[in-house]
Amino acid sequence: MSFFFLLALFPLLLILTDFFGYFAHSGELRASLLEYFRTVLPRSAFQLVAGTLDQVTAGAGGGKLSLGILAALWAASNGMAAVSAGLNAAYEIDDGRPWWKRRLIAIGLTLAFAVFTVSALALVLAGSEIGMLLASLAGYRHAFAIAWSAARWPVAVLTVLVAVDLLYRFAPDLKDWRWRWITPGALIAVALWIVASLGFRYYLHYFNSYNRTYGSLGAVIILMLWFYITSIAILIGAEVNSEIENAAAEAGEPDARLAGERRPGEKRLRRILDRFRPQRQRSTGTEGPY
């Protein structure tokens, strides 16, 4: 997952940059996105991401971005395809979807993630302007500025929570899934990701020897390690959801699924049929199908 995340990062950022052009304040949207990256990424990894993004966007005109958007989307969807494979392993199921359907789902999730990210950033910026206008009319401009600066990060965390739940809902090959806005696994995944990212960042601040060991490749290796941490957080959250649902199914919850089930009740139905088959064979004396 971390390998394909690295390959998908810059095509995804290219798609986001292209989407920014359809919104007002596109420069502020890009700056806000990079600011969130700056908070969670180690410093050298952030410099690599920001510098590479500047080079890519500076070397590509609007025509190139328009003609290359499909290629960038295909490359970015490799990250989502890796997420699907990882989540299927977490839920202990084999992906039964044909390859073209898996790829279409990965492309759809990539597009949804891009639109969701840009819309959330636009909402944050537009909400700030609208709220500041209303607060100034009511005479609470200063109070709103303080409140909004405090609310930015909860809004960002909520956005990440919904994005992770989208992954858990559509990436694995699960059937009859009931939509929940927030799941325990998503809460644990986001909390673990934030704590581990900040911890990794502070660790590198005091004990960073990657640049001395690997030279100019140090930033790439640090970025790969951060993606590895991100992958672990996503998979642990999926494992938590899987184990909670497995426990609920064992307790008799009809809408819950056991580990390894694509839809609720698959294994229980198979067990009933396995118990029924010997009785039918003894009663009929045949070896035929059920």
N, C-alpha and C positions, 0 to 999 in steps of 0.2 A: 504493500500500500504506500509506504513512504517513497519508494522508487517512482511509482506512477504519479504520486502527488507532485514530486519534483518536476516530472515531465509535463504535468498538466498545469502547473502554476502560472507560467508566463503566457501560454495561450488563453487561460482564463482571464488573466489581468488584461490581455489585449482585447478580449470580448467586452469586459467591463468598461474599458476605456472607450471602446466604440459606442457602447450604450450611453455613456456619459454625454456624448454629443447630442443626444435627443432631448436632454434636459437643460433647463436654465441652470446657471451657476455650475457648469460642468467642471471648472477648475476647482471649485470648493468641494464638489463631490469627490474628486480624485484626491484632494488633500485630506479630506476626512477619512477616506479609505486607508491611505498611507499612515495616517495618525493612529488608527486602530492597529495596523500592522506594527507600528513602532512600539506600541505598548506591550504586545505579547511576544514579539520576535526579539532574539538577541541582537545586539547592536550591529555586529558584523554581518549577520544574515539579513537584517533590514537594509543595510547599505547595499548589499548585493542585489536584493529585490528591487529597491528603488532605482539604483543605477542601471540595472538591466532593463527595467520598464522604460526609463527615459531613453535609452538607446534604441529599443524596439519601436517605440512610438515616434521618435524623431526620424527614424529611418524609413518609416512607412507613411505615405500620404493617405488621404482619404480614400482614393481609389484602391490602393493596396489593401487597406483594411476591409473595404467592401468586398473585393474579390476574394480575399483570403479568409473571410469570416467562417466559411464552411470548413476549411482546413484547420483553422484554429479551434473551432467547435469540436471537430473530430478528435484532435489531439487532447483538448481539455476533458473530453468525455472518458478518456482512458483512466483518469483518476476515479470517476464515478464507477466505471466497470470494476476497478480494483476494490472499491468499497463494497460493491455487490457481492463479489467473491468472498471477501472477508466476513460480511454479515451472514452469508449463507453458512459459512463454517461456524460462526458463533451460534446460530440457531440449529446446527447439526443437520442441515438438509442439503441435498444435491439439487442444483439448479436445473429444473426440467424445461426451462424456456429455450426456444431456438436462439441461435447466436444473434440473428437480426433483431429479435425482440429485446434481447439483453442490451444490444447496442442502442436501439431506439430509446429504451428506458434511460440508459446512461446519458444520451444526448438530451432527452427531455429534462432530466434532473439537473444537468449542467445549465441548460437555458433557464430553468426555474430558479436555480440558485443565483444566476447572474441577475435576472430581473428582480428577484427578491432582495438581493443585496443593494442594487441601485435604488430600488423603491424605498427601502428602509433608510438609506443615506439621504435620499431626497426628502423623505418625511421628517427626518431629524432637522435638516436645514430649513425646510419650509415651515415646520412646526415652530422652530425658533423665531423666524421672522413674524409669523402670524401671532404667536403668543406675545412677542415683544410689542407688536402694534396694539393688541388688546390691552396688555398690561399698562402701556403708556397712556391709553385713553382712560383707564381706571385709576391711574396714579400709582401703580405698583411696579413700575418698570425695573427698579433696582431689585426688588424682592423676587420678581420673576427671573431675572438674570441669574440670581443665586440658585433658585430652585431648578432652573433648567440645566445649569451646569452640573448639578447633582443628579439630575434625572437622565442625563445622556448615557451613562454607563449601565444603569438598569435596563434602558431601552435596548442597548447593544447586546446585553446578556440575553434578554428575552428573544431578540432576533436570532441569536445563535441557537437558543433552545428550540425554537420552531424549525430552524434549518436542520438540526440534528434529528428531530422527530420526522421530518420529511424523508430523511435518509432511511430511518428505521421502518418507515411505512412502505416505501416504494422500492428501495434497492434490493432487499432479499426477496426470494421467490416464496412469499407467504400469501395464502388465500384467506378470504373472509376476515380480514383484519379490521377491527373496529377503531376508527380514528380517535385519538386522544391528543389534545393540544400539547400537554406536558406529560411525559412518562417518567417513572423513577430512574430508568436507565439514562434518559437524556439529562436529567438533573445531575446525576453522578458523573456522566461523561463530561459535561460542561464544567462542573466544579473541579473535577480532576484535571481537565485540560488547562484551566486558568491557573490553578495552583502549581501544576508541574511546569507550565510555560514560564511563570514568574520565577519559580525556583531554579529552573535551568538558566534563565537569564542572569539571576544573581550569582549563581555558581560560576558562570563564565566571566562575570565581572571581576571575581577575585581569583579564579583558578584557570583562566583560559590559556591553554598551552597549544591549542590546535594550530594557530597561525605559525608558531615557532616550529611545530612538527611538520605541518603540511604546506607551509608557505601560502601561496595565493589560493590553494584549494581549501584552506581552513574554513572560509566562509561557506563554501558549498557543503562541506561535511557538517558544519554546525546546522545549516538549514535542513539537511537530511535527518539529523538527529531530532530536530524539532518536529519534522513530519513524522518521525518514528514515534515520538511522544504523542502526537495528535492521533495517530493510528491506534495506539494502545488505548487511549481514552475512549475512542469511538467503539472499539471492540469490547472493552470492559462494560460500557453502558449497554451494549447489545446483549452481553452475557447476563447482566443483571435483569433485563427485561425477560430474557428467555427463561431464567431460573424462577423468577416470580410467577410467570405464566405456567411453567411446568408444575410448580407447587400448587397453584390454584386448580389445575387440571387433575392432579392426583387427589385433591381434596373434594373433587366432584363438581367443580364449576363447569357447566356445559359449554360455555363460550371460550374457555381457555384451551390452549393446545399443549400437549406434551412435547418435550424436546424431540426434534426430528420430524414433527408433523407440519405439513404445509397448511392444513386447515384443521380446525378443532375436531377431535373425535376420530381421526384416521386410524391411529394405533388401537384405540379402544374397539372400533369396528372390526379391525383385523383380528384382534384377540377373540372377539365373539365368534367370528367365522372360523378361526382355528379350533375353537372348542367345539363348534357345531360339526365340523367336517368329519372327525372320527365317528361320531354318533350316526351320521348319515351313511357313512361307509359300512358300519356294522349292520344298520337296518336294511340297507339295500344290497349289500355284498358286492358293490361296484367300486371302481376307482375313478369314476368320472368326475367332472367339475361339480362345483356346488349346485 
